[in-house]
Amino acid sequence: TVTEHFVLAGDDKRFFVDWGKARDRAIEQVDHFTIKGTEASTAESLSGGNQQRLLLAMLPPELSVLLMEHPTRGLDIESADWVWEQLLARREGGTSIIFASADLDELLRYSDRILVFFSGRIIGELDASATSVDEIGLLIGGRSEGAPA
């Protein structure tokens, strides 16, 4: 259940679980993150967007680095925008966010720096404000601008 997820993600790892405290925290976070479910809902019963909200709700309040893979894949536009609002707020609070995404527009919109890998190696390091989807696409394919096809 959502409550059980908060127990597993919480700081208190002793032998006995304070289920009342865990339930109260789950109710508070479900409300704060506007998760469409209850503390008794299973994570599997939540939509993809609400599962992402649950994951973000379970993160510790202070992180130095957050690693994410495809943070908005499969989400509707409203949910994806909401996820990025939360991530950008964390970035403003000092959290470094490192993410992988197949959505090149997302990479350009939310990155400061983009690393492109090909055949297991970094073949490009780009300033996100000075590059384009086309340049990233060429590098992903193992080519650079001006290189023969």
Secondary structure per residue as TSV (DSSP state, phi and psi in degrees):
chain	resnum	aa	ss	phi	psi
A	1	T	-	360.0	169.2
A	2	V	H	-58.2	-42.8
A	3	T	H	-58.8	-44.6
A	4	E	H	-62.4	-35.8
A	5	H	H	-62.8	-40.5
A	6	F	H	-67.6	-33.6
A	7	V	H	-62.5	-47.2
A	8	L	H	-66.4	-33.3
A	9	A	H	-87.1	-9.4
A	10	G	S	-76.5	171.2
A	11	D	S	-76.6	-30.7
A	12	D	-	-80.0	104.9
A	13	K	-	-114.1	27.5
A	14	R	S	-74.8	-178.6
A	15	F	S	-68.9	-31.5
A	16	F	S	-110.7	134.5
A	17	V	-	-98.4	131.9
A	18	D	-	-87.0	89.7
A	19	W	H	-64.3	-31.9
A	20	G	H	-64.4	-45.2
A	21	K	H	-64.8	-42.1
A	22	A	H	-63.5	-42.9
A	23	R	H	-63.5	-43.7
A	24	D	H	-61.2	-42.0
A	25	R	H	-65.1	-41.8
A	26	A	H	-62.2	-45.0
A	27	I	H	-60.4	-44.4
A	28	E	H	-60.9	-45.6
A	29	Q	H	-72.5	-36.6
A	30	V	H	-58.6	-42.0
A	31	D	H	-69.8	-48.5
A	32	H	H	-62.1	-39.9
A	33	F	T	-94.9	9.7
A	34	T	T	45.0	50.9
A	35	I	-	-79.8	126.4
A	36	K	S	-82.5	83.8
A	37	G	S	176.8	-171.2
A	38	T	-	-127.4	175.4
A	39	E	T	-63.8	-18.9
A	40	A	T	-94.1	-5.4
A	41	S	S	-68.4	149.2
A	42	T	-	-84.5	149.5
A	43	A	G	-59.8	-36.2
A	44	E	G	-65.4	-24.9
A	45	S	G	-82.1	-10.1
A	46	L	S	-83.7	151.4
A	47	S	-	-67.1	166.9
A	48	G	H	-56.7	-43.1
A	49	G	H	-63.7	-40.1
A	50	N	H	-73.1	-29.1
A	51	Q	H	-65.7	-40.2
A	52	Q	H	-64.0	-41.0
A	53	R	H	-60.7	-41.9
A	54	L	H	-61.5	-44.9
A	55	L	H	-60.1	-44.0
A	56	L	H	-66.2	-36.0
A	57	A	H	-65.5	-29.6
A	58	M	H	-83.7	-10.8
A	59	L	S	-66.0	144.3
A	60	P	-	-60.1	149.3
A	61	P	S	-62.7	-33.0
A	62	E	-	-120.3	118.7
A	63	L	-	-129.5	144.4
A	64	S	S	-87.5	-35.2
A	65	V	E	-138.2	139.0
A	66	L	E	-126.4	119.2
A	67	L	E	-101.3	131.0
A	68	M	E	-138.8	144.0
A	69	E	E	-116.8	121.8
A	70	H	S	48.5	61.8
A	71	P	T	-62.3	-20.5
A	72	T	T	-124.0	10.7
A	73	R	T	-58.6	131.8
A	74	G	T	81.2	0.8
A	75	L	-	-92.8	151.1
A	76	D	-	-71.2	166.3
A	77	I	H	-59.3	-43.4
A	78	E	H	-61.4	-44.1
A	79	S	H	-67.5	-40.7
A	80	A	H	-62.5	-43.3
A	81	D	H	-61.6	-40.9
A	82	W	H	-63.4	-44.3
A	83	V	H	-57.9	-45.7
A	84	W	H	-68.6	-32.7
A	85	E	H	-58.4	-44.4
A	86	Q	H	-65.5	-43.1
A	87	L	H	-66.7	-41.4
A	88	L	H	-66.1	-34.9
A	89	A	H	-63.4	-39.8
A	90	R	H	-65.6	-40.6
A	91	R	H	-60.5	-43.8
A	92	E	H	-62.2	-27.3
A	93	G	T	-83.5	1.2
A	94	G	T	107.9	-0.1
A	95	T	-	-80.3	129.4
A	96	S	E	-81.6	130.8
A	97	I	E	-114.0	122.1
A	98	I	E	-117.0	123.3
A	99	F	E	-140.3	151.8
A	100	A	E	-109.8	140.4
A	101	S	-	-153.9	142.9
A	102	A	S	-86.6	-8.3
A	103	D	-	-86.6	100.4
A	104	L	H	-65.0	-34.8
A	105	D	H	-63.4	-38.9
A	106	E	H	-63.1	-42.4
A	107	L	H	-58.2	-46.8
A	108	L	H	-66.4	-40.3
A	109	R	H	-69.1	-37.9
A	110	Y	H	-113.9	1.8
A	111	S	-	-103.4	150.8
A	112	D	S	-92.8	-38.6
A	113	R	E	-137.3	142.2
A	114	I	E	-124.2	127.8
A	115	L	E	-105.6	131.6
A	116	V	E	-111.5	129.3
A	117	F	E	-105.9	144.9
A	118	F	E	-147.7	130.2
A	119	S	T	51.8	41.0
A	120	G	T	78.4	8.5
A	121	R	E	-127.6	152.6
A	122	I	E	-77.2	120.1
A	123	I	E	-112.8	-3.0
A	124	G	E	-158.1	137.3
A	125	E	E	-124.4	116.6
A	126	L	E	-121.0	144.8
A	127	D	E	-80.2	117.9
A	128	A	G	-59.6	-30.6
A	129	S	G	-78.3	-9.9
A	130	A	G	-121.8	18.3
A	131	T	-	-126.6	-179.2
A	132	S	-	-137.7	165.1
A	133	V	H	-58.5	-39.6
A	134	D	H	-62.1	-44.3
A	135	E	H	-64.3	-42.9
A	136	I	H	-62.5	-44.2
A	137	G	H	-58.8	-42.5
A	138	L	H	-62.3	-44.7
A	139	L	H	-64.9	-39.8
A	140	I	H	-58.8	-35.2
A	141	G	T	-82.9	3.0
A	142	G	T	87.3	11.9
A	143	R	-	-121.1	160.0
A	144	S	-	-119.5	166.1
A	145	E	T	-58.9	139.1
A	146	G	T	85.8	-12.3
A	147	A	-	-75.8	143.7
A	148	P	-	-65.6	149.6
A	149	A	-	-72.5	360.0
